[in-house]
Amino acid sequence: MNPETIDAEVADRRARRRRFKLLFLDRESRMSLQAQLTTQIKEMIRSGHLASGDRLPSTRDLAADLRVSRNTVVYTYDRLISEGYLQSRMRSRIYVADTAPALQRAERERGRRQTIRVPASVPAAGGSNAPVPFRPCQPDVQLFPLDMWNLLRNRALRTSHRSLLHYNSAAVLGLRELRENLATYLRESRGVRCEWWQVAITTGSQQALYLLARILLQAGDRVYMEDPGYQGAVGAWRAANADIHYLPVDAEGVVIPALADSAAKLVYVTPSRQFPTGVSLSLSRRLALVNGAADSATWIVEDDYDSEFRYGAAPLPSLQSFDVSGRVIYIGTFSKLLFPALRLGFAVLPVPLVERFQELKSVVDDHGPMIDQATLAAFLDTGAFYSHIRRCRRAYAERQRSFLEAIQKHGLPLEFRYTDGGMNLTGFLPADYDDFESSARFRRAGLDVPALSSYSGRVAERRADRFSGNHCERGLVFGFTAFTPDRIRRGVETVVRTGLR
Ligand SMILES: Cc1ncc(COP(=O)(O)O)c(C=O)c1O
């Protein structure tokens, strides 16, 4: 090489190093040096400081200038090459890649879109998600025996020799031990007729509802739904574009139409304790429902979400236990018995539905979380489950008493008709009260007391004027299980101070 070429090469090398003087690495930062370097070189490309074809300093020079190890620069260049920002040409010289401008544009676009449209549903940071009085359907997570749970979890992990950590597509409907233990519990305590392989473990009962809607319903199929009723179920039927017909609820539970003439594909009911009113379905209506379904090939979805919480009497047998023709699909959840974030529920499927349910479930999530299922199987097997239910039942019975005593002292115009159990008490209001307005006032006073009408699908769809529709009475739904008697009393004082409209 002649001296002029050497001089030009040196000048060129200096110029290259000078351009990179603007890089600054913060050694106090929590971001690694490599990550800082990567971001800053991308920024130089994005801002136009480096253009396609520009050559970068050698790894040795840049490492020396920045006083970092050469590996830091080597890894940074490798990463930017793999992302398409840089390319390596002859004799391992590094250049800004031809694709870099397109990447810059894409990133700029992405950045612009992100700043414009953050959906309103994105949750804000922080904040407590603990329920405030009197949010319905909330178990008291303080009562849950976490130490015992963790013990059983550790034991399950140890004894499984890490087999719980693999994919396990064979367990798409749940871990076999859990399905077996659950089937035993459901047979003994709820009279459910089933074999263990009919029990499908789902991500909360909500997933069971969704999957059932998908396998049983075509767009336009008629579904009968309690009104007021569980809006989670309404959501599932709507997702299948079903034609939802709302059934009124009276003192004997949901009013059952003659199924044989109705062409209904599916009826959703909460017979043990109607949600949210709390009324139990009378025996004559239970029989009418299962017999009607048998004659008309209608499916019944029985949602048995909180029947264990019956105070002073044994839980009622399930509707499924009356069903001899296999039309009832029994669903339940551990959200209330254990804790909601567990997201474990189940469906007991009539034999002809097992395979279709399994096929769809495998498309949705392959299988549910194995470690929690193994822990729950042990929780049932060791009896810890039963002790926990007994403890909750005692605490919740006392809380229900505290609530009723506190509220009845004040002569409010609320009528509590169904008080034999459950997690909520519905106070019915006289017809000239506005439950939406009362609920909004309570919300401003720091309470969470939903209006009974807010559980009405007809009101939500504006098919009924909430003041004239005879389907849904007005009232307020008070959950009491997650709050200590003292908190309940203070909550009731706020109710009294705020007043009803
Ligand atoms: C009637 C009814 N079914 C089911 C559930 C529970 O659903 P998941 O198992 O999805 O938590 C609730 C919860 O509030 C409910 O009120």
PDBQT file of the ligand as one rigid body, heavy atoms in Angstrom, charges set to zero:
ROOT
HETATM    1  C1  LIG A 601     -73.218 -16.950  38.114  1.00  0.00    +0.000 C 
HETATM    2  C2  LIG A 601     -71.722 -16.998  38.071  1.00  0.00    +0.000 A 
HETATM    3  N1  LIG A 601     -71.134 -18.006  37.440  1.00  0.00    +0.000 NA
HETATM    4  C3  LIG A 601     -69.787 -18.106  37.407  1.00  0.00    +0.000 A 
HETATM    5  C4  LIG A 601     -68.981 -17.178  38.027  1.00  0.00    +0.000 A 
HETATM    6  C5  LIG A 601     -67.488 -17.384  38.101  1.00  0.00    +0.000 C 
HETATM    7  O1  LIG A 601     -66.824 -17.342  36.976  1.00  0.00    +0.000 OA
HETATM    8  P1  LIG A 601     -65.292 -17.757  36.861  1.00  0.00    +0.000 P 
HETATM    9  O2  LIG A 601     -65.149 -19.224  37.183  1.00  0.00    +0.000 OA
HETATM   10  O3  LIG A 601     -65.023 -17.502  35.434  1.00  0.00    +0.000 OA
HETATM   11  O4  LIG A 601     -64.493 -16.923  37.811  1.00  0.00    +0.000 OA
HETATM   12  C6  LIG A 601     -69.554 -16.092  38.640  1.00  0.00    +0.000 A 
HETATM   13  C7  LIG A 601     -68.694 -15.055  39.225  1.00  0.00    +0.000 C 
HETATM   14  O5  LIG A 601     -69.078 -14.046  39.690  1.00  0.00    +0.000 OA
HETATM   15  C8  LIG A 601     -70.955 -16.010  38.689  1.00  0.00    +0.000 A 
HETATM   16  O6  LIG A 601     -71.548 -14.998  39.325  1.00  0.00    +0.000 OA
ENDROOT
TORSDOF 0
